[in-house]
Amino acid sequence: MIFDTNILIYADRGVASAKELILSTQNRSISAVTYMEYVPFCRNKKELATFEKMLNVLQFTIHEIDHAISYHARQLVKQFALGHNMEMGDALIAATAMAHNELLCTGNIKHFAQVNGLMLDHYQPNEN
């Protein structure tokens, strides 16, 4: 399963259900875009080191952006930017999930719902 950036942020903010979801998923991955979106969320180098340690310990795969993913993301932006407000990061994450045939777990389902063929898991935070 490929995790959208918002899932990692929920987990970092202490949302237990997000942490449990990540820990209970066997094959974890993120797009390189998610890495780049998350790093500025870190307040200092210690938090960045903690984030990178978590990725390593939990054996996350980081999928790089290649030519095919870039091309597919451009097509998604062309198709959905004007009518559905699809932004570059979401298009790259969606294209990455599709290229690797992975389920995309996101709390922002509306950002991706219009993409045909994209497998989605709608995460809804449970703050208990």
DSSP file (Angstrom, degrees, kcal/mol; ACC not computed):
  #  RESIDUE AA STRUCTURE BP1 BP2  ACC     N-H-->O    O-->H-N    N-H-->O    O-->H-N    TCO  KAPPA ALPHA  PHI   PSI    X-CA   Y-CA   Z-CA
    1    1 A M              0   0    0      0, 0.0    28,-1.8     0, 0.0     2,-0.5   0.000 360.0 360.0 360.0 136.6    0.0    0.0    0.0
    2    2 A I  E     -ab  29 104A   0    101,-2.8   103,-2.8    26,-0.2     2,-0.4  -0.870 360.0-142.7-100.0 130.1    1.2    3.5   -0.9
    3    3 A F  E     - b   0 105A   0     26,-2.7    28,-0.5    -2,-0.5   103,-0.2  -0.762   7.0-133.3 -97.6 134.3    0.5    6.1    1.7
    4    4 A D    >>  -     0   0    0    101,-2.6     3,-1.2    -2,-0.4     4,-1.0  -0.427  32.8-104.8 -74.8 159.3   -0.5    9.7    0.9
    5    5 A T  H 3> S+     0   0    0      1,-0.3     4,-1.9     2,-0.2     3,-0.4   0.849 116.3  63.5 -55.3 -39.2    1.3   12.4    2.8
    6    6 A N  H 3> S+     0   0    0      1,-0.2     4,-2.5     2,-0.2    -1,-0.3   0.797  96.5  57.8 -62.8 -28.2   -1.7   13.2    5.0
    7    7 A I  H <> S+     0   0    0     -3,-1.2     4,-2.3    98,-0.3    -1,-0.2   0.921 107.2  47.4 -66.6 -43.0   -1.6    9.7    6.6
    8    8 A L  H  X S+     0   0    0     -4,-1.0     4,-2.4    -3,-0.4    -2,-0.2   0.875 111.8  50.9 -65.2 -37.0    2.0   10.2    7.8
    9    9 A I  H  X S+     0   0    0     -4,-1.9     4,-2.1     2,-0.2    -2,-0.2   0.921 108.5  51.1 -67.8 -43.4    1.1   13.6    9.1
   10   10 A Y  H  <>S+     0   0    0     -4,-2.5     5,-2.3     1,-0.2    -2,-0.2   0.943 111.8  47.9 -56.2 -47.0   -1.9   12.2   11.0
   11   11 A A  H ><5S+     0   0    0     -4,-2.3     3,-1.5     1,-0.2    -2,-0.2   0.911 110.5  51.2 -61.5 -42.6    0.4    9.5   12.5
   12   12 A D  H 3<5S+     0   0    0     -4,-2.4    -1,-0.2     1,-0.3    -2,-0.2   0.835 105.5  56.4 -64.0 -32.4    3.0   12.2   13.5
   13   13 A R  T 3<5S-     0   0    0     -4,-2.1    -1,-0.3    -5,-0.1    -2,-0.2   0.403 125.1-102.2 -82.0   3.6    0.3   14.2   15.2
   14   14 A G  T < 5 +     0   0    0     -3,-1.5     2,-0.9     1,-0.3    -3,-0.2   0.620  63.3 158.4  91.3  13.0   -0.6   11.2   17.4
   15   15 A V    >>< -     0   0    0     -5,-2.3     4,-1.9    -6,-0.2     3,-0.8  -0.616  30.2-155.0 -73.1 109.5   -3.7    9.9   15.7
   16   16 A A  H 3> S+     0   0    0     -2,-0.9     4,-2.9     1,-0.3     5,-0.2   0.849  88.2  56.3 -58.2 -39.6   -3.7    6.4   16.9
   17   17 A S  H 3> S+     0   0    0    109,-1.0     4,-2.1     1,-0.2    -1,-0.3   0.843 107.1  50.1 -65.6 -31.6   -5.7    4.9   14.1
   18   18 A A  H <> S+     0   0    0     -3,-0.8     4,-2.2     2,-0.2    -1,-0.2   0.916 112.0  47.4 -70.0 -42.9   -3.2    6.3   11.5
   19   19 A K  H  X S+     0   0    0     -4,-1.9     4,-2.7     2,-0.2    -2,-0.2   0.930 113.0  49.0 -61.0 -45.3   -0.3    4.8   13.5
   20   20 A E  H  X S+     0   0    0     -4,-2.9     4,-2.4     1,-0.2    -2,-0.2   0.899 109.3  52.7 -62.0 -41.7   -2.2    1.5   13.7
   21   21 A L  H  X S+     0   0    0     -4,-2.1     4,-0.7    -5,-0.2    -1,-0.2   0.941 111.9  44.9 -59.5 -48.2   -2.9    1.5   10.0
   22   22 A I  H >< S+     0   0    0     -4,-2.2     3,-0.9     1,-0.2    -2,-0.2   0.936 115.5  46.9 -61.5 -47.4    0.7    2.0    9.1
   23   23 A L  H 3< S+     0   0    0     -4,-2.7    -1,-0.2     1,-0.2    -2,-0.2   0.828 112.0  50.4 -66.4 -31.7    1.9   -0.6   11.6
   24   24 A S  H 3< S+     0   0    0     -4,-2.4     2,-0.5    -5,-0.2    -1,-0.2   0.538  89.3  95.5 -86.1  -5.9   -0.6   -3.2   10.4
   25   25 A T    <<  -     0   0    0     -3,-0.9     3,-0.2    -4,-0.7    -4,-0.0  -0.735  60.2-159.6 -87.9 129.6    0.2   -2.8    6.8
   26   26 A Q  S    S+     0   0    0     -2,-0.5     2,-0.8     1,-0.2    -1,-0.2   0.957  80.0  38.5 -76.4 -51.3    2.7   -5.4    5.6
   27   27 A N  S    S-     0   0    0     33,-0.0     2,-0.4     2,-0.0    -1,-0.2  -0.865  78.3-174.7-107.0 103.0    4.1   -3.8    2.4
   28   28 A R        +     0   0    0     -2,-0.8    33,-2.1    31,-0.3     2,-0.3  -0.769   9.6 159.3-102.6 139.0    4.5    0.0    3.0
   29   29 A S  E     -ac   2  61A   0    -28,-1.8   -26,-2.7    -2,-0.4     2,-0.3  -0.983  18.2-166.5-150.0 163.7    5.5    2.5    0.4
   30   30 A I  E     - c   0  62A   0     31,-2.4    33,-2.8    -2,-0.3     2,-0.2  -0.955  29.6-108.8-140.5 160.0    5.4    6.2   -0.4
   31   31 A S  E  >  - c   0  63A   0    -28,-0.5     4,-1.7    -2,-0.3     3,-0.3  -0.564  31.2-116.0 -80.1 153.9    6.1    8.2   -3.5
   32   32 A A  H  > S+     0   0    0     31,-2.4     4,-2.2     1,-0.2     5,-0.1   0.812 119.5  62.1 -57.5 -28.3    9.2   10.4   -3.6
   33   33 A V  H  > S+     0   0    0     30,-0.3     4,-2.4     2,-0.2    -1,-0.2   0.913  99.5  52.0 -63.9 -43.2    6.7   13.2   -3.7
   34   34 A T  H  > S+     0   0    0     -3,-0.3     4,-2.4     2,-0.2    -2,-0.2   0.914 108.5  51.2 -60.4 -42.8    5.3   12.3   -0.3
   35   35 A Y  H  X S+     0   0    0     -4,-1.7     4,-2.3     1,-0.2    -1,-0.2   0.950 112.3  46.3 -56.5 -48.8    8.9   12.3    1.1
   36   36 A M  H  < S+     0   0    0     -4,-2.2    -2,-0.2     1,-0.2    -1,-0.2   0.809 113.5  48.8 -68.2 -29.9    9.4   15.8   -0.4
   37   37 A E  H  < S+     0   0    0     -4,-2.4     4,-0.4     1,-0.1    -1,-0.2   0.841 113.6  47.4 -74.3 -33.6    6.0   17.0    0.9
   38   38 A Y  H >X S+     0   0    0     -4,-2.4     3,-1.6    -5,-0.2     4,-0.8   0.876  96.7  69.0 -77.6 -38.2    6.7   15.7    4.4
   39   39 A V  G >< S+     0   0    0     -4,-2.3     3,-1.4     1,-0.3    -1,-0.2   0.880  97.6  51.1 -54.3 -45.3   10.2   17.0    5.0
   40   40 A P  G 34 S+     0   0    0      0, 0.0    -1,-0.3     0, 0.0    -2,-0.2   0.737 100.5  65.9 -65.2 -18.0    9.2   20.7    5.2
   41   41 A F  G <4 S+     0   0    0     -3,-1.6    -2,-0.2    -4,-0.4     2,-0.2   0.768  82.9  93.6 -69.3 -26.6    6.6   19.5    7.8
   42   42 A C    <<  -     0   0    0     -3,-1.4     3,-0.1    -4,-0.8     6,-0.0  -0.464  69.5-150.6 -68.5 137.9    9.5   18.6   10.1
   43   43 A R  S    S-     0   0    0     -2,-0.2     2,-0.3     1,-0.1    -1,-0.1   0.678  70.9  -4.3 -85.9 -18.0   10.4   21.5   12.4
   44   44 A N  S  > S-     0   0    0      1,-0.0     4,-1.8     0, 0.0     5,-0.1  -0.947  81.9 -85.5-161.7 178.6   14.1   20.6   12.7
   45   45 A K  H  > S+     0   0    0     -2,-0.3     4,-2.5     1,-0.2     5,-0.2   0.798 121.0  59.4 -68.2 -28.0   16.8   18.1   11.8
   46   46 A K  H  > S+     0   0    0      2,-0.2     4,-2.2     1,-0.2    -1,-0.2   0.927 106.7  46.5 -65.4 -43.8   16.0   15.9   14.8
   47   47 A E  H  > S+     0   0    0      2,-0.2     4,-2.4     1,-0.2    -2,-0.2   0.884 111.7  51.9 -65.5 -37.4   12.4   15.4   13.5
   48   48 A L  H  X S+     0   0    0     -4,-1.8     4,-2.6     2,-0.2    -2,-0.2   0.917 109.5  49.5 -62.9 -42.9   13.7   14.8   10.0
   49   49 A A  H  X S+     0   0    0     -4,-2.5     4,-2.3     2,-0.2    -2,-0.2   0.891 110.4  50.6 -62.9 -39.3   16.1   12.1   11.4
   50   50 A T  H  X S+     0   0    0     -4,-2.2     4,-2.4     2,-0.2    -2,-0.2   0.912 110.4  50.0 -63.9 -42.9   13.2   10.6   13.3
   51   51 A F  H  X S+     0   0    0     -4,-2.4     4,-2.2     2,-0.2    -2,-0.2   0.935 112.4  46.3 -60.1 -48.1   11.1   10.5   10.1
   52   52 A E  H  X S+     0   0    0     -4,-2.6     4,-2.0     1,-0.2    -1,-0.2   0.871 111.2  52.2 -65.8 -36.2   13.9    8.9    8.1
   53   53 A K  H  X S+     0   0    0     -4,-2.3     4,-3.4     2,-0.2     5,-0.3   0.913 108.5  51.4 -63.9 -42.1   14.5    6.3   10.9
   54   54 A M  H  X S+     0   0    0     -4,-2.4     4,-2.4     1,-0.2    -2,-0.2   0.920 109.1  50.0 -60.9 -44.4   10.8    5.4   10.9
   55   55 A L  H  <>S+     0   0    0     -4,-2.2     5,-2.8     1,-0.2    -1,-0.2   0.907 116.0  43.4 -59.6 -41.0   10.9    4.9    7.1
   56   56 A N  H ><5S+     0   0    0     -4,-2.0     3,-1.2     3,-0.2    -2,-0.2   0.945 114.7  46.5 -70.2 -50.3   13.9    2.6    7.5
   57   57 A V  H 3<5S+     0   0    0     -4,-3.4    -2,-0.2     1,-0.3    -3,-0.2   0.884 116.3  45.1 -62.3 -40.3   12.7    0.7   10.6
   58   58 A L  T 3<5S-     0   0    0     -4,-2.4   -30,-0.3    -5,-0.3    -1,-0.3   0.378 111.2-124.3 -87.2   5.4    9.3    0.1    9.0
   59   59 A Q  T < 5 -     0   0    0     -3,-1.2   -31,-0.3     1,-0.2    -3,-0.2   0.879  39.4-176.8  56.1  46.7   10.9   -0.8    5.7
   60   60 A F      < -     0   0    0     -5,-2.8     2,-0.5    -6,-0.2   -31,-0.3  -0.511  20.3-137.2 -68.7 139.1    9.0    1.7    3.6
   61   61 A T  E     -c   29   0A   0    -33,-2.1   -31,-2.4    -2,-0.2     2,-0.7  -0.857  11.4-149.9 -91.6 133.8    9.8    1.6   -0.1
   62   62 A I  E     -c   30   0A   0     -2,-0.5     2,-0.6   -33,-0.2   -31,-0.2  -0.929  10.2-148.0-106.0 113.6   10.2    5.0   -1.6
   63   63 A H  E     -c   31   0A   0    -33,-2.8   -31,-2.4    -2,-0.7   -30,-0.3  -0.703  13.4-141.7 -83.9 121.2    9.1    5.0   -5.3
   64   64 A E        -     0   0    0     -2,-0.6     2,-0.6   -33,-0.2     5,-0.1  -0.360  20.6-106.2 -77.2 161.1   11.1    7.4   -7.4
   65   65 A I        +     0   0    0     -2,-0.1     2,-0.2     4,-0.1    -1,-0.1  -0.801  45.0 178.4 -90.5 119.2    9.6    9.4  -10.2
   66   66 A D     >  -     0   0    0     -2,-0.6     4,-2.6     1,-0.0     5,-0.2  -0.499  45.9 -86.3-111.1-175.6   10.6    8.1  -13.6
   67   67 A H  H  > S+     0   0    0      1,-0.2     4,-2.7     2,-0.2     5,-0.2   0.911 125.4  49.5 -58.8 -46.0    9.7    9.1  -17.1
   68   68 A A  H  > S+     0   0    0      2,-0.2     4,-2.5     1,-0.2    -1,-0.2   0.900 112.6  46.9 -64.2 -41.8    6.5    7.0  -17.3
   69   69 A I  H  > S+     0   0    0      2,-0.2     4,-2.7     1,-0.2    -1,-0.2   0.923 113.0  49.9 -65.7 -43.7    5.2    8.4  -14.0
   70   70 A S  H  X S+     0   0    0     -4,-2.6     4,-2.2     2,-0.2    -2,-0.2   0.926 112.2  47.5 -60.0 -45.8    6.0   11.9  -15.0
   71   71 A Y  H  X S+     0   0    0     -4,-2.7     4,-1.9     2,-0.2    -2,-0.2   0.935 113.0  47.6 -62.2 -47.1    4.2   11.5  -18.3
   72   72 A H  H  X S+     0   0    0     -4,-2.5     4,-2.2     1,-0.2    -2,-0.2   0.906 110.7  52.2 -62.5 -41.7    1.1    9.9  -16.7
   73   73 A A  H  X S+     0   0    0     -4,-2.7     4,-2.6     1,-0.2    -1,-0.2   0.893 106.8  53.4 -61.8 -39.8    1.0   12.7  -14.1
   74   74 A R  H  X S+     0   0    0     -4,-2.2     4,-2.5     1,-0.2    -1,-0.2   0.902 108.6  49.9 -61.0 -39.9    1.1   15.3  -16.8
   75   75 A Q  H  X S+     0   0    0     -4,-1.9     4,-2.2     2,-0.2    -2,-0.2   0.893 110.3  50.2 -65.6 -39.3   -1.9   13.6  -18.5
   76   76 A L  H  X S+     0   0    0     -4,-2.2     4,-2.9     2,-0.2     5,-0.3   0.916 111.5  47.7 -65.0 -43.0   -3.8   13.6  -15.2
   77   77 A V  H  X S+     0   0    0     -4,-2.6     4,-2.6     2,-0.2     5,-0.4   0.927 112.0  50.4 -63.0 -44.3   -3.1   17.3  -14.6
   78   78 A K  H  < S+     0   0    0     -4,-2.5     4,-0.3    -5,-0.2    -1,-0.2   0.906 117.7  40.0 -59.0 -41.8   -4.2   18.1  -18.2
   79   79 A Q  H  < S+     0   0    0     -4,-2.2     4,-0.3    -5,-0.2    -2,-0.2   0.857 131.7  20.0 -76.4 -36.9   -7.4   16.1  -17.7
   80   80 A F  H  X S+     0   0    0     -4,-2.9     4,-2.2    -5,-0.2     6,-1.4   0.533  95.6  86.7-118.8  -8.2   -8.3   17.1  -14.1
   81   81 A A  H  X S+     0   0    0     -4,-2.6     4,-0.9    -5,-0.3    -3,-0.1   0.922  97.8  38.8 -64.1 -43.5   -6.5   20.4  -13.1
   82   82 A L  H  4 S+     0   0    0     -5,-0.4    -1,-0.2    -4,-0.3    -2,-0.1   0.895 127.7  30.3 -77.8 -39.8   -9.1   22.7  -14.5
   83   83 A G  H  4 S+     0   0    0     -4,-0.3    -2,-0.2     1,-0.1    -1,-0.1   0.777 136.0  23.2 -90.0 -27.8  -12.3   20.9  -13.6
   84   84 A H  H  < S-     0   0    0     -4,-2.2    -3,-0.2     2,-0.1    -2,-0.2   0.304  97.8-119.5-124.4   6.7  -11.2   19.0  -10.4
   85   85 A N     <  +     0   0    0     -4,-0.9     2,-0.3    -5,-0.3    -4,-0.3   0.807  44.0 178.2  59.3  33.2   -8.3   21.2   -9.1
   86   86 A M        -     0   0    0     -6,-1.4    -1,-0.2    -9,-0.1     2,-0.2  -0.534  13.3-152.8 -70.1 128.6   -5.8   18.3   -9.4
   87   87 A E     >  -     0   0    0     -2,-0.3     4,-2.4    24,-0.1     5,-0.2  -0.564  25.9-102.6-100.7 166.2   -2.4   19.6   -8.3
   88   88 A M  H  > S+     0   0    0      1,-0.2     4,-2.5     2,-0.2     5,-0.2   0.891 117.0  51.0 -54.5 -48.8    1.0   18.4   -9.4
   89   89 A G  H  > S+     0   0    0      1,-0.2     4,-2.4     2,-0.2    -1,-0.2   0.919 112.1  46.2 -60.0 -45.9    1.8   16.5   -6.1
   90   90 A D  H  > S+     0   0    0      1,-0.2     4,-2.7     2,-0.2    -1,-0.2   0.892 112.0  51.8 -64.7 -39.4   -1.5   14.5   -6.2
   91   91 A A  H  X S+     0   0    0     -4,-2.4     4,-2.5     2,-0.2    -2,-0.2   0.911 111.6  46.8 -63.5 -41.7   -1.1   13.7   -9.9
   92   92 A L  H  X S+     0   0    0     -4,-2.5     4,-2.1     2,-0.2    -2,-0.2   0.892 113.2  48.5 -67.7 -39.5    2.4   12.4   -9.3
   93   93 A I  H  X S+     0   0    0     -4,-2.4     4,-2.4    -5,-0.2    -2,-0.2   0.926 113.5  47.2 -66.3 -43.9    1.3   10.3   -6.2
   94   94 A A  H  X S+     0   0    0     -4,-2.7     4,-2.4     1,-0.2    -2,-0.2   0.933 112.8  48.5 -61.9 -46.4   -1.6    8.9   -8.2
   95   95 A A  H  X S+     0   0    0     -4,-2.5     4,-2.4    -5,-0.2    -1,-0.2   0.865 110.8  52.0 -63.0 -35.9    0.6    8.1  -11.2
   96   96 A T  H  X S+     0   0    0     -4,-2.1     4,-1.7     2,-0.2    -1,-0.2   0.933 109.5  48.5 -65.3 -46.3    3.1    6.4   -8.9
   97   97 A A  H  <>S+     0   0    0     -4,-2.4     5,-2.7     1,-0.2     4,-0.2   0.909 114.1  46.8 -60.0 -42.2    0.5    4.2   -7.3
   98   98 A M  H ><5S+     0   0    0     -4,-2.4     3,-1.0     1,-0.2    -1,-0.2   0.896 108.8  54.2 -68.6 -39.7   -0.9    3.2  -10.7
   99   99 A A  H 3<5S+     0   0    0     -4,-2.4    -1,-0.2     1,-0.3    -2,-0.2   0.832 116.5  38.5 -63.3 -31.5    2.6    2.5  -12.1
  100  100 A H  T 3<5S-     0   0    0     -4,-1.7    -1,-0.3    -5,-0.1    -2,-0.2   0.315 108.5-124.2-102.2   7.0    3.3    0.1   -9.1
  101  101 A N  T < 5 +     0   0    0     -3,-1.0     2,-0.3    -4,-0.2    -3,-0.2   0.899  60.4 149.0  52.3  46.7   -0.2   -1.3   -9.1
  102  102 A E      < -     0   0    0     -5,-2.7    17,-0.4    -6,-0.1     2,-0.3  -0.834  54.5-109.8-113.9 149.8   -0.6   -0.3   -5.4
  103  103 A L        -     0   0    0     -2,-0.3  -101,-2.8    15,-0.1     2,-0.6  -0.601  33.0-138.4 -70.4 130.4   -3.6    0.7   -3.4
  104  104 A L  E     -bd   2 120A   0     15,-3.0    17,-2.8    -2,-0.3     2,-0.6  -0.863  11.8-157.1 -98.4 119.4   -3.4    4.4   -2.4
  105  105 A C  E     +bd   3 121A   0   -103,-2.8  -101,-2.6    -2,-0.6     2,-0.3  -0.857  27.7 155.0 -97.2 121.1   -4.4    5.2    1.1
  106  106 A T  E     - d   0 122A   0     15,-2.2    17,-2.4    -2,-0.6     3,-0.2  -0.991  48.1-150.1-146.1 150.3   -5.4    8.8    1.6
  107  107 A G  S    S+     0   0    0     -2,-0.3     2,-0.5    15,-0.2     3,-0.2   0.514  96.7  67.7 -90.5  -9.1   -7.6   10.9    3.8
  108  108 A N    >   +     0   0    0      1,-0.2     3,-1.7     2,-0.1     4,-0.5  -0.545  57.4 159.6-109.3  63.6   -8.2   13.3    0.8
  109  109 A I  G >>  +     0   0    0     -2,-0.5     4,-2.0     1,-0.3     3,-1.6   0.822  68.1  65.0 -57.7 -34.1  -10.3   10.9   -1.3
  110  110 A K  G 34 S+     0   0    0      1,-0.3     4,-0.3     2,-0.2    -1,-0.3   0.756  93.3  62.1 -64.6 -22.6  -11.8   13.9   -3.3
  111  111 A H  G <4 S+     0   0    0     -3,-1.7    -1,-0.3     1,-0.2    -2,-0.2   0.734 120.6  21.9 -70.7 -20.8   -8.3   14.7   -4.7
  112  112 A F  T X4 S+     0   0    0     -3,-1.6     3,-2.2    -4,-0.5    -2,-0.2   0.545  90.9  98.8-124.0 -12.2   -8.1   11.3   -6.4
  113  113 A A  T 3< S+     0   0    0     -4,-2.0    -3,-0.1     1,-0.3    -2,-0.1   0.762  81.1  58.2 -57.7 -30.0  -11.7   10.0   -6.9
  114  114 A Q  T 3  S+     0   0    0     -4,-0.3     2,-0.8   -30,-0.1    -1,-0.3   0.561  79.8 103.0 -78.5  -7.2  -11.9   11.1  -10.5
  115  115 A V    X   -     0   0    0     -3,-2.2     3,-1.4     2,-0.0     2,-0.2  -0.671  69.4-139.2 -84.9 108.9   -8.9    9.0  -11.6
  116  116 A N  T 3  S+     0   0    0     -2,-0.8     3,-0.1     1,-0.2    -2,-0.1  -0.444  84.2  18.1 -67.1 134.2  -10.1    5.9  -13.4
  117  117 A G  T 3  S+     0   0    0      1,-0.3     2,-0.5    -2,-0.2    -1,-0.2   0.334  88.9 127.7  89.4  -6.9   -8.2    2.8  -12.6
  118  118 A L    <   -     0   0    0     -3,-1.4     2,-0.5    -6,-0.2    -1,-0.3  -0.737  55.7-138.9 -85.2 124.0   -6.6    4.2   -9.4
  119  119 A M        -     0   0    0     -2,-0.5   -15,-3.0   -17,-0.4     2,-0.4  -0.731  27.3-167.7 -84.8 123.5   -7.2    1.8   -6.4
  120  120 A L  E     -d  104   0A   0     -2,-0.5     2,-0.5   -17,-0.2   -15,-0.2  -0.897  24.3-166.2-120.5 142.5   -8.1    3.9   -3.4
  121  121 A D  E     -d  105   0A   0    -17,-2.8   -15,-2.2    -2,-0.4     2,-0.9  -0.984  23.1-143.5-120.0 115.7   -8.5    3.2    0.4
  122  122 A H  E     -d  106   0A   0     -2,-0.5     2,-0.4   -17,-0.2   -15,-0.2  -0.706  14.5-160.9 -86.2 108.2  -10.3    6.1    2.1
  123  123 A Y        -     0   0    0    -17,-2.4   -14,-0.2    -2,-0.9  -105,-0.0  -0.746   5.7-169.3 -87.1 130.9   -8.7    6.7    5.5
  124  124 A Q        -     0   0    0     -2,-0.4   -17,-0.1   -16,-0.1   -16,-0.0  -0.978  27.6-118.5-121.4 118.3  -10.9    8.6    8.0
  125  125 A P        -     0   0    0      0, 0.0     2,-0.6     0, 0.0  -109,-0.0  -0.256  20.0-160.9 -61.5 135.3   -9.0    9.6   11.1
  126  126 A N        -     0   0    0      1,-0.1  -109,-1.0  -111,-0.0  -108,-0.2  -0.959   1.8-165.1-114.5 109.8  -10.3    8.3   14.4
  127  127 A E              0   0    0     -2,-0.6    -1,-0.1     1,-0.2  -111,-0.0   0.257 360.0 360.0 -84.9  12.9   -9.0   10.5   17.1
  128  128 A N              0   0    0   -113,-0.1    -1,-0.2     0, 0.0  -113,-0.1   0.503 360.0 360.0 -67.7 360.0   -9.8    8.1   20.0
